[in-house]
Structures are given as structure tokens and as C-alpha cells.
Amino acid sequence: MPLTKILIILISGISILYSQSYPMYGQNQHHTCHIDIAGPVTKPNEYWRFEEKEGREAGNPVTDSNGNIYVGFSFAEDKTEAYYCSLDSLGKVRWEKRLKLSGGNYSICDTALDEERNHVYFTFGNYFEGIHAYNLNGDFIWKCDTMSCQYPVTISDNGNIYSGSWGISLKCISPEGVKKWEFLDENSSFNNFTGPPSLDNTGHVYLPMGDYVYCLNADNGQQVWRVPIHGVTSKGVTIANNSIYYVDNGNFICLDMDGNEKWRYDGVGLNQEQAICAIQTNGDIIVPGYRGLSCLQQDGSFKFKIPIMDFHTIITDYNNNIFVLDEAHPYDLVCYNSVGTVVWNIEREYSYIQEMCFNKNGDIIVADCSSLICYSTKTGFSSSNSTSYLPGKHFSVSPNPFTSRLSISLPSSGAIYSLTGQLIKNLPKGKHSLDTSKWREGVYIVKSGKECKRIVKVR
């Protein structure tokens, strides 16, 4: 029997597994970004804070049914060692591990949880590290090389692990760490990295990969169908309402389960790191796009829009409230109600918000640069065991937002990164004038020493 209390909610033919935990990216194997509990409707306060002591950046946190949190920190300038840990519900370290990285490029360390089998998986962008499995008490179980995991893995009901590796590969790995099959499309381009795979309840796995959205047999990796992608796509697809949802070149696409287009919503636009959509309890779809979230009904008809500059994560709760990490808005953590009106916001001027999840009590766990912060309506405390990145007060960047040119003055060497940790440009000490006309619109991070500053490219 699973350790988590599982509820099955039927939304127009697709059963979506919900639990009292937040075990993986997108909350579940369908990536609906929906929690079957109520989030806070009054403005929460910082309940506790955990800070990684050497300035590494946090990946996506996950929670189990006891309120414990699992998170990895891996990307930091001049660091060759990853750090990952488990915290209890009060932010105290249960166990921690360090891993010497073997070499090559690496990015955020992401996490996925299989509580039924007592496994937690940490994945690395590093070419040589792949997936590391531990039990929930922190004991090492196995390691599986998977080339490079650009995004978190997805776990099926039977415990199989599905991992996308850069642009053209998807692997299925058993709970024992043995590769069962690999799907490789060598003819596809690298215009789109593989997003986190999504699973339905009938034995199929879906993902955008290279030039197509693929449907594969989850047991053997054989292709069932594919549809072409015409431009930049979202980070994975969402399975709900007996449909498949994703963004393709600024248009929101709805397919039936056989890969036929049912409808599309044009003009969504793209943010730099395109978030996946979120599903509400009534089946409505919260669609991410350039400078806004659109709420669509199941037939594709428009309900309302929330104007937002840029964002990274969207989660809906049982009451159809919408929680957004708004990375370019004066209020970085925002709650909207079911009709798109602001309920509360938390202004965090210097934050660099990456990911968030919920625990069983409806508290919000936010990964923000090298910090992990719990926001709760309970009265709590702020704990810190180390130093994190500081606001970039000792270097200048102008203008911000910027369009085609950017001026930066650094007291020491630094670099510019995308939101996923991809290096954009190394910068030596001194003044720089950069041509940014070909950069994608969205949010970037400038780092120098222990300081970082968030900058925004606009039209």
C-alpha cells in the first residue's frame, strides 16, 4: 500500500492522482500543477528559511506526506561539488549529502520522490552524473548514467523512471536503476530540449523532443504517434480533460489522446523559460504566455487574463486559486482567485525565484537562489545555517529592463545566466557594453562573487 493517502479525481475522463505530498515537477505524472488542498487565502509570512552555505542554486523542491522536504543545490560559479539534503517541516536538516561532480557542464540539481518505494531521486545536468537514488533516510541506493537530465524525471505508478536527456533521447529506468529502454531520434534537431515526460493512465508517455511532440508506449518505448513542433515549446506537456496541452511557437495547442488537434488558442506568446499550464478543479486551464496568464475553458473559449511580465511556476489549489512566482513583477509571489483578482502578494525586491511546491498543510515552499523559504499563515521563525547570494548592490546594470543594449560595471569577474543556469556570457572585472538585440525576451541573472541581480529583456 502506498505511504501517501491517494485521492482519485476524475476530470472528464482522465483520472489525476493527487496526494498529500508534492512528489515531482508539475505535482504528478500528468503535470497538472494542481494540489488537492487549499492554499493560503490570507497573506502568509516567512515561517522559516534554509540557506545553502556556499551559494549553490536550488532546484525544484519536493515534499512527502509527513511534510519532509527534499531538494538539491548544484549550480554555482567555480563549484565542482553538488549539495542535496532533506529538511523536516520546520526547516531543520534531517540529512545532507555532497557529491563531487565528475566533469562537463552541469546545471540545476532536480528532485523527484517515490514515497511508496521509499526512494528519492536527484538528477544533474552534468554529462557524467545522471540519476542518484537514495532512500528517504538518506542512504545511497544506486546511480544510473543517463547522459544529461535537463529537467526533472517523472515516476509512474509502477515505479519506472522516465528521463529526458537533452534534445533527442528519452530513457525508461526501473526502480532498481536498470535501463529498460531508450528512445532516440537522431534525425531531430536540437531546437527544443526534452522537457519532463508526462504519463497518462493507459500506458503512454508524452514529451516534446527535438522537432516533435511524441507519444510512446511506456512499457517498451515504441512510437505510437508524433506531431510536429513549429517553434519554441513549453517545458513538457500536460495531460487532463482527456486531452494533451502544450505551447508551440506562441500558440496553445489542445490534442486528443490520438494526437489529433482539437483546438488552439492563438497569440499566447512565449516567455523565455516557458512554464507548463496548470489545471483547475473544474477543468479550466491556466495557460502561460508572454506577459500574461490566460484562463481557458475545456473547449478553448477564453474566460479571463492576468497580465504578468514573466513567471516560472504556476500552481492551482482545490479552490481554484492560482499561485504564481512572478519573476519580473514588484510582487514576486502572488495569489490570484478563481477569476484572476489578486488575493495577496509578497514583495521581494531582490529575489531570484526558481521553483515552488506545497506541503500537506498548504504551506508554500519556495526555492529562491540558494535559499529554501517556507511561507505559512502560522507564526514561525527564520532559521539560517549559512550565507546565500546577496543583492547585487556592489555592481551596476543599466538599463533594467533592457532591449538591445546593456551596460554592466563589475568590481570583480562575473557572468550572466539564464533561469535554468545556462551560461550566457562570462564577464571579466570592469565595464561592459553588450549587444543584446538577439537575446530572447525574459529574465536573466547577473552574478559577481556572492552577489546576484535579476535583469529583464523586453521588446
N, C-alpha and C positions, 0 to 999 in steps of 0.2 A: 504494500500500500504506500502511496506517496506520503511524504512527510508534510507536504503542504495541503491545506484544505482547498480543494479544487471545486470551482463552480463552473458549470457549462451554461453559457448564454447563447441562444440561437438568434442570429441576426440574418433573416431572410435566407436561410438555407446553409449558411456556413456557421459551424459551431466554433466559438472562440474560447480558448481556455484562459480563465482568469484565476488568480490565486492571491494569497495574502502576501506574496513576495513580488519583487520586480527582478526576475532572474536573468534577463538578457536584453540586448538592444531592441527597442520597439515594444518592450514588455513581454511579448510572447512570440511564438514561432510564426504567427501571421503578420507581425509588425503593425499591430493596430494602434500602438501608443495610447492605450486606454487602460485605466485602472478601475476595478470594480469596487471601489471605496470612494468616500467623499474626501476631496482635498480641502484645505483650509479656506473658509469663506470670510474669515476675519484676517487682517494682515498679520502674518507670522513674524516672530522675532528670531534672531540668531540664537539657537539653543546651544550649539557647541560648534567648535571649529578644530579641524585637524590640519596641520601644515607639515608637508614633507620637508625634511630639514636641509636638503641640498638643491631645492629649486626645480626638481623634475616636474613635468606636467602630468596631470591626472588624465586617465582615460575614462571610459564610461563606468560608473559605479553600479553595482547590483546589490539587492538585499534578499535575505532569506525570510522564512516565516517566523523566525524568532527576533527579527529586527536587526540581525547582524549585517554588516556591510563588507563587501569585498571590492577592492579597487587596486589598479596598478598605476605606477608612475614610471615613465620610461624616457620621455624625450627631454633632454636638457643639453644646452651647449657644453661641449667638452666633457660629457659624461659617457662612460662606457659600461655603466652598471645600472640595471633596472631595479626598481624597488616596488614590491607589492605586499599587501597586508590585508588583514581582516580587523574591523573595528566592531565593538559592541554598540548597542543602541544609544549609548552616551558618548560615543566618540573615542573610547579608550581602546588601545591596541590589544587585540586578542592574540595575534601572532603576526610576524613580519618575515619577509624573505628578501634576499638580494641575489641578483643574477648577473654574472659577468657576461656581457654581450660578446658574441664571437667575432663580429666584424660586419662590414657593409653598412648600408643606410638603415636607419630604424626610425620609427615614429611612435605614436601613442600606444601604450600597453592597454588593451581592452580586455574585458572580463565577461564571462558567461557562467551561469550556475545551473547545475543539475542536482537539485536537493534530494530527489528520490534516490539517486545513486551515490549521494554524499560526495559529489565531485564539484570542483570549481576550476574553470579553465582560464588561463591567461594567454593572450595572443600578442605577438610582436610584429611590427613592420620589418624587423631585421630579417635579412635573407636566410640566416642560419639558425634561427631560434624556433620558429613555428609555434606550436601549441604546447603549453606545460599544464599538466593536470595535477591537482592536489586534492586531498580530502578536506572537509570543512574545518578540520582541526589543524591544517597547515602541513600535513605530511605529504611529501612528494610521492606521486604515483607513477607517472610516465611522461615522456616527451615525444612529440611526433613532429618531424620536419615537414613543413607544408610550403616551401618556398617562402613567400611573404604574405602575411594576413593583413590586407589593407584595412579591413573592417572586422567587427566582432563576429564570432561564429554563432550559428543557430543550432539549437538542440531539439531533436524530435522526441516524440513520446516514448520511443523505444531506446532512447539514449544515444542514437547516432549523432555525430557532429558534422555539420556542413560548413566548409570553409572556402571562401573565395580568395584566390591568390592573384593579386594584381589584375591584369586585363583579360586573360583568356582561360583561366583554369578554375574549376570547382572540384573539391575533394570531399568524399564521404569517409569519415573515420569512425570506427567502432568505439564504444565506451572503454574498451581495453587499450585504445591507442593504435589500432591496426588500420591501415588504409584499406577500405573496401573497394573503392573505385575512384577514378578521376575522369572528369570530362574536360577535354582540351579542344579549343577551336583555334588552330594555328593560322587560319585564314582571316581571322577577325583583327581589326585594328586595335590600337591602344587608346582610342579617343575617350573611352569610358572605362574606369576601373570597375571591377566587380564589386557590387555592394553586398551587404549581408544577405544571404539567401533567405527566402521565405518558404514556408511549407503549408500545404492545405491538409485536410483531413482524409484525403483519398489517395495518399501515396505519391504526391508530386512535389517537386521542389522548383522554385522560380527565382530568377535573378536577372538583372541587366548585366551583360557581359560583352565587352567589345562593341560590335555593331548591332546587337540583337537583345531582346528580352527572350530568355529561354524558359521552356517548361521541360523538365527532365523527370524520368522515373526515379523516385527517391531510393529505390532498392538496388538498381543496377546502373544508374547514370545514363540510360539511353534517352536520346532526344525524342520528345513527344511532339513538340511544335516550337516554332520560334517566329517572332515578328520583328521587323527591322526597327532600329532606333535611328532617328534623323538628326540628332544633336545631343547636347549635354543632357543627361538624365538624372533622376533622383537617386539617392543612396538606398537602393533596394526597392522592392515593390510591396504593396500592402494587399492582403487577402481578406475581404469582408463582403458582406451583402451578396454572396455568391458571385463575386466579381474580383478583378485584378486591377489595381490602381497604380499608376506611376506618372511621372512627368517626363515628357520628351520634347526637348528644344522649346521650352516655354509653354507647351500645351499639356493640359492634364488629360490623361487617357484612361478610359474605362474599357476593359476587355471582359468578355465572358470567360468561363473556365476552359473553353476550347481555343482561346486566342483570337476570337473574332471581336472587332471593335463594336461596342455598344453605343458609346457616345464619347465626345471630347469637349472640353471646356477650353476655348482658345484664350490666349493672351494672359496666361498666368505669369509668365516671365520666370526668370531664374535668379536665385541668389547664388553666391559663389559656391557654397557647400550645400547643395540642395537637400533640405530635410525631407523625410518621408511624410506622408499625410497622417492624420490621426482620425480615428473613428469615434463618433459619439454613441451613447447608449441607444439612441433612436435610429442609428444607422446613417445619420448625416456625416458628411466628410469635410474635415478641415484641411484645406488644400494650401500648401505653402507656395509662395511665388515672390517675384520681385516687388519689394515694398508693400507687401500685404498678405494677409491670410483671407482666403475666400471660403465661406461655408456653402456647400452644395448639398442638395438632396440626392437621394439614391438614383433618381432619373436624370441627374445632371443639371437640374434647374438651380438658379442662383438664389441664395437667401440673404446673405449679408457679407460685408468685407470689413476686415480690421486692418487699417493702414499701419504697417510696421516697416522700418528701414531694412533690418537684417536680423536673422534669427538662426538658431542652431537646433533647438529641440522643442517639440510640441507634445503635450500630454493632455488628454481629456479624462475627466473623472466620471463617476456614476451619475452625478447631477448635471452632466453636460457642461461643466465649467472647463475653461481652456487655460492651461498654464504654459507660458511661453518664456524661453530665455531669449530676450530681445537684445541683441549684442550691439546695436548702434542707437538705441533709444535712451533717453535720460533715465528711464526706469528699466533696469536690466532684468528683473524677474517680475512678471506681470500675470495677474489672474483676470480673465475675462469671463463674464457669464454666458449663458447659452444663446444670447442674442448679440454678443460682441461688445458689451459695455464693460469698461474697466471696473473691477470689484476692488482690487487693491494693487499696489505696486511697491517694489523695493528698489530704491535708487542706490546704485553702487558705482560711483563715478569712475573709479579706476579698475573696475573688474574686467577680467577676460574670461567670460563664462564659456564652458566647453560642453558639458552634458549634465543631465539631472535624472533622478528617479524618485520613487516614493517608497516609504516603508509601510508596514501593516497598519500604522496608526494615522496615516495620511500626512506625515511629516515629509518635507521636501529635502532631498539630499542633492546638493549641487557640487559638481566638480568645477573648480574655478582656478585655472592656472595650477599652482602647486598646492592648493588648499582644497579640502573637502568640508563643506559647511552644511549643517542641518538647520533648516528653518521650521519652526514649530510654534503653535499657539501656546505651548506650555512655557512656564518660566524656567529658564535654564541658566547655563553658564557658558563661558567662552574658554575653551582649552587650547593650548598651543604647545607643541613639543619641539618646535623648530622655527626657522625663518623661511618665508616664501618670497616670491618675487615682489619687489616694491614698485610703487608707481614710478613711471619714468620722469621724475622731477629734475634729473640732472642732465637730460639731453632734450633737444628741441626738434619738433617735427612740424612743418607747416607747408601748405595749409592742411587742415583736417576738419571736414572731409576734403579730399583732393580729386583732381580729374586727370590731367595729362602730365603734370609736373609735381615733384615732391622734393622739398628741401629738408635735409636731416643734418644735425650737428651732434656728434658723439664725443664724449670725453675719453672713451676707450672703444676698442673694437666691438662690433655688434653684428646683427643680422636681421633680416626680415623673413617672416614665416607666414604661410597660410594657416587657416584654422585647424587643419589636420596635421600640422607640424612639418609640412613640406618646406624645405629651404627655398626661398625666392632669390635672395641675394646676400652675400657676405659683405660687410662694410668695415673698412679699417677706421681707426680713430681719425676724427676731423670732420670737415664739412662736405656734404654731398648734394648734388642736384641730379635727380633721377628722372628719366623719361618713363612715365607710367601709362602712356597712351594705349599700350597693348595689354595692360593688365585687366583681368576680369573685375567687374564690379563686386564689391563685398568688403569683408573685414580682413585686415592683416594685423600682424603683431610685430612691433619693433622691439628687439631685446638688446641690451647692453649691460654686461655684468649681471648684477642681481636685480636689474630694473627692466620693466617692460611697459610698452604703451600701445594702445589699440588705435589703429587708423582705419579710415573708411574710404574706399574708392567709389565714386559716384560718376554719373554721366557728365 
